[in-house]
Amino acid sequence: MGATDLDLRKVRYFVAVAEHRSFVRAAEALHIAQPVLSRQIRSLEHDLRATLFDRDTKGTRLTAAGEALLEEALSLLAAADAARRRVRDAAAGSRRFTVGFTPGVSIAPAVREFSARHADVSVEVLRMDFVHRADSVRDGQVDVGYLRLPVRTHGLSIEPLFSEPRVVELPTGHRLAQRTTVRIAELRAERMLLDDVAQPRDGSPASPEEHTERPVLAARSIEELLEHVAAGRGVVVVPLSTALYFARPDIAHVVIEDLGPSHVCLAWRSSRRDALIREYVDIARRTASARLLGGNGAVSDHSSFDTIHGRD
């Protein structure tokens, strides 16, 4: 059964039960009777031919099938909300275009040119969560988003823009802080605060579609990770532009000479065929090329990007 066959109301009910871990509390939150909620969940399980919850004296828990559905359901509901918003905007005679950005990646030239071309379009920018950044694109919060690989790219179309060196962020008193470059082997003993899929240039990189960077400590932003670095709780590997963007006097960054570059791409939902998206992609590609020609530490490395993604 495809996602388009799912009853969104049932999916919303399912998410409520999954989040509350209780049919009683979910029914109260939804302002419906519990028997009605139970019938809707049984109907959804029948539609999917899968049991979504285990219910016993210890409470209500998601099954493996339920966990799988929850991962997709949140994006599905957000995408439906985004579609409704676009339809309402079109019916009202207004248009909105949202660009998602990652701190350290310059989007101003492309946004400025796109806005100048479309005075009738309200162009907005949104800072994306650094852990779940691809979800903002996948669920329709943004029309296009600037992403750093590795991220899970299923359901997304991507356009490579540029690549840049990666550096390790260290407290200024660290034994390696005065170096100009380091090698991966010299960092083996360090506590890495970001579960990166960093690989040497001569290694086999992990698939960007299957991995994402995840903080080892509880951190919701790169700023919080850098506070841990400054406090001596570990080190973190980031792209050069990120280090420059968040530069601070108590942290030093050192280039990792045998680590592959950070790839930056523009992403949008594969199902979207909007002319505005294609136009923005063209502008972003051109402004990124101008950035490379200007020379600010970025390096053009699309060949390795294409290799990772299996392109010819």
N, C-alpha and C positions, 0 to 999 in steps of 0.2 A: 504494500500500500504506500503510495507516495505521500509526501507532506501535504499536497494540495487536497487529499482526500480526508484529512483530519478535520474534525469539528473543533474550531478554535475555542468554543465555549468549554467543551470537555477538557481541552488542553489547559485552559486557565484553571479549571477545577482541580485537575491533576497537580499543577504547580502549587496551588494553595495547600493541598494535602501534603505534598512533598516538603514544603517549607515549614509547615506547622507540625509535621510528624504526628498529626492527629486528625481524624475525621471530625471530631466534635469541634475542635478549635478552628479548623478550616471552614466548617459550615457556619460557625458564628461570624468569622471574618467575611465570608461571602454573603451573609444575610440570607441563607437558604436553610431549609430543614435538612437534618443529617440524612434521613432516608433518601431524599432527592439526590444529595451529593453521592451517596453510596451507589445509587442506580446509575448515575452518570459515569462514575469510575468503572463500574462493571461493564457498561456499554463500551467505554473506551478500550478496556481490556479485550472485549469481544472483537472490536474493530481491528485491533492490533494482533489478536491471537497470542497474547502474552499476559502473564501475571505481573502487575506493576508494583504491588505492595505485599509485604508479609505482615499479617495482623495476628498478634498473639497477646498474652497478658503483659508482655514487656513494652507493648506499644506498636506503632506503625512504622515499618522500615521499608525502604526502597529495595526491590529486587535488582538483579543485574540489568534486567530489561528496563526497569524503572529508572535506574541511574543513566542508562543510555538515552532514554527519552527526555529526561530532565535536561541533559546537556544540550539537546537540540531544541527543546520546547522554549527555553528562554529566548534564544535567538529568533525562533519562529514567531513568537508573540511580539517581540520588539520589531521585527520586520513588518508584521501586519500593521502595527501602530504607525510605522513610518509610511507605509503605503497609504493608509487612511489620511495621514497628514498631507501627503503630496496631492492626493485627490481633492481634499478640501481646499488646499492652496490654489489648485488649478481652477476649481469651480468658482473661487472668489476672485479670480483674475490676477492672482499674485504668484510669484515664483520664488522659491528659496533654494539655495545651493550651499551645502555645508561641507567644509574642508576640515578633516581631522589632521592634527599635527602632533609630532613628537618633539619635545624640547631639544634644541640643538640643530634641527633641520630647518633651514630657511625656506619659508613658503611665501614670504612677502612679494617677491617679484612676480610669481605666477598669479597670486591672488589679485595683485594690483592690476595686471594686464587683463585678467579675466573680468574683473569688475568694470574696468573701463569699456570693455566690449559690450557688456550687458548691464546697462544702467537700470533696466527694468527688473533685474534679478537681485534679491537680497542675499548677498554673499556673507555667510557666517563662518567662523572658525571655532573649532572645539579641540581642546587638549584631551588626548586619549589616555586612558589608564595604561601605565607602562607595562603592566603584566598582561592585561586582557585587551591590548590595543587592537588586535585584528577583529575582536568581537564588535567593536564600534562600527566597523565597515560591514561586517557580515549581517548584523541585525538592523542596519539601515539608519543608525544614529547620524552617520555622515555619508555623504554621497561618494566622496573619495577620501582616502587616508594615506598619509605618508607613513610607511612601516619600515622598520629595520628587521631584517631577517636575523635569526630564524623565528618564524611564526608558522602556525598551521594555516595553510593557504587554501584548504578545501572550500569550494564555493566562491572563490575569489578569482578575479583576473588581475594580473599584475604587470606593471611596466617598470623595468629596471631604470633607475635614474643615475646613480653614481655609487662609488665605493670609497671607503676611507680607512686609514689605519686604525687599529685598536690599541688602547693603552691600558695600563693597570693604574688604578688610583690607590695611593699609599699615604699614610700619615707622614708629615714632613720629617719626622724623626726616624723613619724606617731605614733599615740598613741599605735599601736599594733606591731610596728617594733621590739621591744625587746623580744617579746614572742617567744616561741619555737613552739607552735601550736595555732591555732584558730579554732573556729567553724563557720559554715556558718551563723548562726544567728547573729554573731558579725560583719558580713560584709554587713548586709542588708542596712545599711545607706550609704554605700560607692557607689560611681559612678563606675560601672564596664565598663571598656574601651573595653572589648571584650564581644560580645553577645554570651556567652557560654551557653551550655545546662547543666550546672553543677547541679547535684542532690545529696542530701544526700545519704549515703549508704543504708538507709532504705526506700528510695523513689523509684518511678518507673522511670527509666531513659528514656529520650526521645530517639526515634529511631535514630541511627546514619545515616540511609539512608535518613532521611527527614530533617536533620539539618546540618548546618555547623557553625563554629565560624566566626563571622563577626565583624570587628571593629566598635565601636560606633562612634568614631571620624574618620576623613579622615586619614587613615594610610595605607601605602602599605607594611609595614614590621614590624616585632616584634621590631626592633630597634627604629622605629618611635613611637610605642606604649610606649616603655620604656622611651622615652624622655618626653612623657606626664605624666607618672608616676612620674618621677623625678621632674617634674614641679608642682606636687601636683594637677593635673587635674583629677585624678582618680586612680584606682587600676586595676590590671589585674591578672587573674588566668592562670597559665601556668604549664606544667609538670616540675618536679624537674630538669631534665637534661637540659631543656631550660634555667631555672634560672641560673644554674651553667655555662652554655655555654656563657650566656650574662651577667655574673656577673660584677657589677660595684659598686664603693664605695658609691654612693648616693642612692642606692636602696637596700632594704633588702627583703628577701623572708622568709615566714613563712608557715609551713605545715598546710594544712586544714584537721583536723583529721576526720571529718565526711563527707568527699567528696570522691566519688569513684575514682579509679585510672585512669590514662591516658593510653589508650591502643594503642600500636604501632603495625602496621601490614605492611606486604609487599603486594603490589597490582599490578595487571597486567590486561590487557583487557581480558575478558572472551573468546573472539573469537580467541585469540592467542594460538597456540598449540606448540610453538617453544621448541625444546629440550633444548636450551640455557636458556630459562626462567625457566624451571623446574629445571635445574641444579643449577641455581643461587638461586632459592627459597630454595632448599635443603641446600645449603651452608649457606644462611642467617639464616635459622632456627637453624642450628648447632652452628654457631658463636654467635647467640643470647643466646642459652642455656649456652654456655661457659661464656658469659657475666653475666648471672644470677648467675652461680655458683661462679664467681669471687666476686660478691657482691659489687655493687657500687650505692646502693640506689634504684635499680629496684626491683620489686617484681613480681614473677610469679603469674599471676591471670587469667589464661586462662579460668577457670570455669565461671567467671563472663562475660568474653568476649563472650564465647559460649552462655551464657544465653541471652545476648543482641541480638545476631544474630540468636537465635532460633535453635542452633545446639544441637544435642543429645550427 
